Amino acid sequence: MLRIHFTGQDLARTTLAEEPDPLWEVLLSIHQLQVRDGSGHYGHWRERTRRQLPRQAAAQLLQLAPPRGYSPDFLTPTHQRGFDDGVERVLSTSRHRFVRELDLLAVRRPRSTWTRELAAGRGDAVKGLGHALRAYHRVSIAPYWDAMRSLVRADHQRRVNHLSGAGVDELLGKLHPSVKWEAPVLKVAGLLDQDLYLEGRGLRLQPSVFCWQTPTKLRDPELAPVLVYPVQHAPGSLHPTTTERRSNPLAALLGNTRAAALESIAEGCTTTELAQRCQISLAGASRQAAILRDAGLITTRRVGQAVRHDLTNLGRLVLDGSRHPIA
């Protein structure tokens, strides 16, 4: 259990982020890409990301961010001003810090040629990290950013209401089921047994869409303290923006809504989930599903009281072909 010790000054300096942190979302989404937890929340995102993510970027980032255990702190710099600034801060990490944190990573994950070159501070390896982060963000985060911001802002507003109505005790006490506030100590179950003394630095509370079930933090206690906690969101609430959907070449053939519906059914979903993902009514979702079914692109079957849709082999070929057109 993590125990975070506050002073009166720390309570005064504790802040609640209003926006998602792009580098934390990158890191935690890489973790989610490698597991099967929360299939209702992340299943569609995983399917789409795995289909579109460049192979080299995926291989490099997976070496740095195993699904369990330690990931280097340099991947989530503090005091960043947006994604691009955050990437520049990652790339400006000192060689000493690269070595120290990659040594910690190597305790459980053997080094590769690329991570050895990164630890040596070689320019090509460092530039490669920047290219991998940008390629990953472009596919897995940027299309969902509007939905992520909405979820985090809604969480922020709820907690601000707690703060204004009952004070900081209410805010810290209801942060997450695994978090318990026993003034002046915030106890977080599920993390490494450790005492973290804020010593007047305060604590940044960072809501995250890709944080799943258990809050997390930086490993190095000397870094600016941050506690990242999961935002509660319903299955299907993480979806690409309408603008991103329109960039799909499949839309030229099927139309925007029907193309989005076919993509939404990629890993299977109910009619309700289809409506949520496409931001259309239940009647509209049923109509789109019927058209796709009549075209032989999906199948529909009843599971209990719900109706579930899945791609046919033809539907899979059409969808994959739109993502990887023949040159």
N, C-alpha and C positions, 0 to 999 in steps of 0.2 A: 504494500500500500504506500502510495506517495502522500507525504504530509507537507503541505505548504504553510509556512509560518508567516503570519502577517503582523505588522506593527500598525499603529494608528496612521502613520505616514503612508504605509503600503495601501491601506484601504482608501485613502484619499487619492492615490495615484493609480488605482485599478481602473482600467478602461475596458469598454465593450465594443468590439469592432462592428461597424455597420455594414461592411462589404466583405465578400469572400476574399481570402488571401490567395492569389493565383498560384504561387509556388507551393503552398501547402496543399492546394487542391490537386496540383500536378502530382506531388509525391503520394498523397493518399489515394488518388485514383489509380496510380500505378500499382499500389498494393491491391486495390479492388480488382484490377484487371487479372490478377493471378489467383483469385479465389472464386468460390461460388456463393459466398454469403450474400444475403439480400437480393436474391434473383428478381424479386418483384420490383425492387428499387433500381437495380443496376443492370438487369439482364439485357434489356434492349441496348443500353449504352455499351455494354461489353461486346455484344454481337457486332455492332456497327464499328466500334473502335478496332477490334481485332481484324475486321475486314479491310479497314482503310489505313491502318498505321504502317508507315514504312518499316521494312524489316530491320534495317540497320539501327534506326532510332530505338525500336523496341528492344533489340538485343543489348544495346548499350545501357539503356535506363534500367532494364531488368537486372543487370549486374549490380547496380547501385542501390536498388530498392527491393529487397526480398519481401515477401508478403508478411512475414513475421520477424520480430526482432529488430535489430538496429539498422537504421538508414542514416547516412551522414548528415550532420546538422547543416553543412554548407549548402545543401539543396534547398533549404528554407531560410533565406537571409531575413533579418529583421529590418524594419524601417525602410522597406522598399516602396517605391511609388509606381505601382503597376507592374505588369508582367515583364515588359522590356527592361525596365530598370532592375527588376529582380534578377533577370538572367545575367545582366552585366555584373551585378554584385556576386553572383555565383562564380562567374568566370574570373573575377578579380580576387578570388580566394587565394590566400598565401600558400606557397608550396609547403611550408611547415604544417599548416592546417590540413591541406590535402593529405599529407603523409600520415598525420596523427589520426584523422578520422577514417581513412582507408585502411589503416592498420587495425582499427577497431572492427571494421566491416570484415576484414580478412580472418578474424577469429572463427567465424562460422561459415564464411563463403570464400573459397579459394580465389586468389587473384587471377585475373585474365591478363593477357598482353596489354589490352587497352587500359585497364585500371592501374597496371604498373606504370604505363606511360603517363597516365594522369597524375599519379603520385609523384612522378619525376618532374612534373610541370611542363612537359613537352607541348609546344604550341599547337601541333595538330590534334593532340588528344583533348586539350582544353577547348579548342574550336569545335571539335567533334561533339563535346558535351553541349555546347551552345546550340549547334545544329539539331541535336537530338531533342533538346528541351523545346525548341521552337516547332519542330515537326510534330512532336507529341501534342503540344498545346493546340496547334492548329486543328488537329483531328479530334482530340478528346475533350477539350475544355472550351475553346472559343465558340463552337456551335451551340453550346449549352449555357453560355455565360448569362444570358438574360434570365433564364429560368433559375439559375443558381443565385443570381443577385436578388431575385424576388423572394426566394426561400430564406435567404440570410436576412434580408431586410424585414421580413415578417417576424422572424425569430427575434431580431433586435428590438422591434417595436413591442413585442410581448414582454420582453425582459425590462425594457425601459419603464413600462407600466408597473411592473413589480417593484422596480427601484423607486419610482415616484410615490407608489402607494404604501410601501412597507419598508423601504430602505435597503441597504446593502445586505443585511442578513437574509432578506427574502430573495434577493438576486442570487447570492452564493448558495443558499440553502436549496434552491430549486433549479440549479444549473443542469443536473443530470442525475438519474437514479443511482449511478455509481459514485456520486459526489456527496459528501456529508460535511456540513459546516458546523464545527464546534469551536466557536470563537476562542482564541484567534488562529485556529488551525483549520485549513481546508483539507479534508481527507479524500483521496481519489483511489478507489479500489481498482484492481486490475493492472496497476502499473508497478514498476520495480520498487521494492521497499527502500525508501529514501526520504530524508528530510531536506526540504528546500527552504532556505531562509531568504526571504525577499530583501531584507535589510534596507528598506526605504526605496527600492526600485519600482515597487508596484507590480501589478500583474496584468498582462493583456489577455483578455478572454476573446478567443477567436472561434466563432461558429464556422462549421464546415459541412458541406453537403456530402463529401466523400469520406468523412470520418464515420466509422461504423461501430456502433454499440459502446465503445470505450474511448474516453478522452485520451489525448496524447500530448506530448511536450517535447522540447529539445532535450537531448541527453546532457549536454554540458551545462552545469549549474552557473557557470560564469557568464553565459550569454543572457541577453535580455529575456526575462521570464515570460513565457507564454503558455497558456493552456488552451489547446484546441479541443472543442467538444462537438458532438454530432448535432446537426440540425434535424429536428423531426420533420419528415415529409412523407407524403402518401406515395404508394407505388404508382408509377406512371407520371409523377410530377417532374421528373428530369427528362426533358425533351429538347430537341434542337429547335432553334428559332425558325420562324416562317421564312426569313430571308435565306437562311442556310439551306432549307429544304428546296427553295427555288433554284439553287445552284446545281441540284441533282439533275443530270442529263435525262434521267428517266421521266422527269416532269414534262419534257417536250413531247413524249409519247403518250403518257397517261393523264397529264394534268397534275398540278401541284398537290391537290388533296389526295388523289388516288395513289400517286407515287409515294407520298408520305405514309399512306395507309399500308401499302405493300412493304415498305421498309419497317414500319412499326410491328408488322406481323412476323418479322424475320426469325425471332426466337419463340414465337407463339404468344398469344395473348387473348384475353376475353374481349367481348364487345365493349364493356365498360372501360377497360384499359386502352383499347383502341381509340375510343372517344377522348380520353384524357391526353393521350400522346399526340393526337392530331388536333386537339383543341376544337373539336366539333361536337355536335349533339349526339346522343345515343341513336336517334333515328338516322342521322347522317352517317354514323359509323356502321350501322346495319346495312344501309344502302350501299356504301362503298364496299363492304365485305361481300355483299351479294353480287356486285358487278365483277369483282375480282374472282369470286368463286365460279361464276358463269363462264369466265374466260379461262378457267382451268389453272389459275395461278395460286389459289389457296383451297384448303379444305376446311370444313366446319363440322364440329361434333359437339354434342352436349356432354358436359362433365358436371354431374350433380345438378345444381340449379343454374349454372353458368353455361354460356356458349363459348367454345374455344376455337380460335382460328390458327391454322398453321400453313406454312408454304408447301406447295407441291414441288416436285422436282423441277417442273417447268418454271414455277415462280422463283425458285432459287437460282436457276440459270439466268432468268431475265434480270433479277436483282444483281447478281454477281457480274453479269455482263455489262451492266450500266456503270459499275464501279471500276471495272478493269477492261475497258474497251480494247478490241483488237486493233493493233497499229496498222 
